Amino acid sequence: MKRNVLILFFIIGLTALEYGCKHEPLSTDKCDRKTHMSVTGILQDASLLQVDNGVLLEVDSGGEVNYSKLVIRFYGKPELISNNSTYSNFSAYAIAAASFPVCWDLRRIRVEGVSANGTKDLTSLFSLCDNYVGIGSVPITNDEAFRNAVLQMVVGTPVVLHLTMHQAPEVQQEMTIRVKFENTDGRIFEFTTAAFTITP
């Protein structure tokens, strides 16, 4: 008898979970501005790397790297943004819930070379891509086309991006690279690499 009662409660509980919750879509399109992820910072220190025969190798602090082999990898910090206060889907998931799209409201990126001689804007020398070999890289121009290309790169999490150089700097000297990001909401965040020398 106890077994039958437990089975009955189990079946009623499963039925309540299945039909007792209102089914609502998480998001109807990529950036519907109701519920999405936005990049609000950098998760960890950027990695200073170089490509050697298709393999990524770390660049030691104070080391040299050819501009065409330079890769700066960084991880964006996604944050859940929800403007939909009436969301009421609390049903149980047997599998992982669908992930939210990433919509980075980026206004501009500025890349600076910081050396003993001061700070120099190097933004026009760098490209941004979602892979370390530079396929599909987009020169940093901070115009509308660039921001749309960034949206295409960060469609999901984790947000892993790479900075590569498409042109050598004018002066060969030891420097750190400081990258500043500004979002449309006024948030500013940055990272700085270790000191190294870029060679032509």
Secondary structure, DSSP 8 states (H G I E B T S, - for coil): -HHHHHHHHHHHHHHHHHHSS----S-SSTT-SSEEEEEEEESS--EEEEEETTEEEE--TT-EEEGGGEEEEEEEEEEEEE--TT-------SS------B---EEEEEEEEEETTEEEE-GGGEEEESSTT-TT-EE---SHHHHHHHHHHTSSSSEEEEEEESS--SS--EEEEEEEEEETTS-EEEEE---EEEE-
